[in-house]
Amino acid sequence: MATEKDERNVLVLGTEEDVSVALAKYTADLSNKYCKKKGSFTVVLSGGTMIDTLRKLVEPPYTESVDWSKWHIFWVDERVVPLTSPDSNYKLACDGFLSKVPIPPGNVYAINDTLPPEGAADDYEDCLKKLVDSKVLGLSEASGFPKFDLMLLGMGPDGHVASLFPGHPLVHEDKRWVTFIKDSPKLPPERITFTFPVINSSSDIALVITGADLATAVNRALGDCPPSDLLPVQRVSPEGQLQWFLDKDAASKLHTTN
Ligand SMILES: O=C(O)[C@H](O)[C@@H](O)[C@H](O)[C@H](O)COP(=O)(O)O
C-alpha cells in the first residue's frame, strides 16, 4: 500500500480500499479519544460515496472495540425527500452503516421529512439548539456556533462540500446554523445544509475523496488558487484538524504529493 502524507495532512493511499481501511482506524481512534475526554462522540455524516468508504468501520475489530453507545449522528446535508427514499442520505447511512452497529436510535438526528426545505432547516437548527441546551453539543468559544467532534465530508467534482456549491450565495451564509437550497445543481434540488461557520467550528474534519473524476478539483483545491476563486472545499478550515484522505486516482493530477 503506497502511503504519502504531507504537512497539510494530505494522506494519499493506493486504492479506495486502502482509504476505507485508514478511515476506519482514524474514526475509531477519534471515537476513543473523544469518548474518554468528554463521554460522547458527535459525528456528522455526508451522503454520496463516503458511506460506502466507511464500510471497514462496521467490521471487526471496530464493531467490538468502538463504544457505539456514546455516538451521536448528524448530517452535514440532507436531501428534502422522505427518509425512505433512495435519495435520502439518512437511508443511505442506515443501510450501509447505522443498521450494522448499536448506536442508540435516540442519538440519530434525522431531518423532519414532513416539512418543506425552509421548515426542515429551521427544525434541524432547533434540534441542534436543544442539544446545546441539554449539553449533548457544545458551542465553539471562538465562533459561538455549535462544535461537532468529527465531520466526515465528501467532495463533488465541482468542489462542493455539504450542499454548498461553487458560486452559490449560501457559501457566504454566516448567521444560520442550518440553511436550505431549492436549486441544488446536484439532484435532488431541495436540500438542507450546515453552513460554513458550523462546519469550520468542528474539532476534526476528514475530507474523503476517491476516484479519478475528482482529480481536477483535488488539484485545484490543493494548488494555489486566487482567493476570489475559492472552491467550497477550500473554505473547509476547522478550528481543530483537517485530514485529507485521497486515493491515487483522486491524487493523480496533483503536481506534488511529496
Ligand atoms: O447529499 C449529498 O449529495 C452529499 O452530502 C454531498 O455533499 C456529497 O458528499 C458530495 O457530493 C460527494 O458525493 P460523492 O461522494 O457521491 O461524489
The ligand as an ORCA input file, in Angstrom:
! r2SCAN-3c Opt
* xyz 0 1
  O     -26.045     14.834     -0.242
  C     -25.028     14.858     -0.892
  O     -25.036     14.863     -2.122
  C     -23.711     14.827     -0.197
  O     -23.725     15.034      1.147
  C     -22.637     15.603     -0.918
  O     -22.108     16.696     -0.277
  C     -21.565     14.594     -1.227
  O     -20.814     14.329     -0.081
  C     -20.669     15.053     -2.340
  O     -21.470     15.436     -3.427
  C     -19.761     13.952     -2.785
  O     -20.540     12.916     -3.288
  P     -19.871     11.635     -3.925
  O     -19.046     11.026     -2.821
  O     -21.008     10.753     -4.333
  O     -19.025     12.118     -5.058
*
